[in-house]
């Protein structure tokens, strides 16, 4: 993940006149945000799986009620 965030940031830093400390902080914040986003995406996938199972169970129960 560090390489993914670092390469685009290095190019941006090469064109920048900002102090190096700010560049490093920017890279670290980008990495941190990507980790948080990856966690949220994973959690959403897990929730989608649970919702899918619950929808199947609801369908089965509705089928039993219709009999």
Protein Blocks (a to p, Z undefined) as FASTA:
>chain_A
ZZmmmmmmmmmmmmpcbdfklmmmmmmmmmmmmmmmmmmmmmmmmmmmmmmmmmmmmmmm
mmmmmZZ
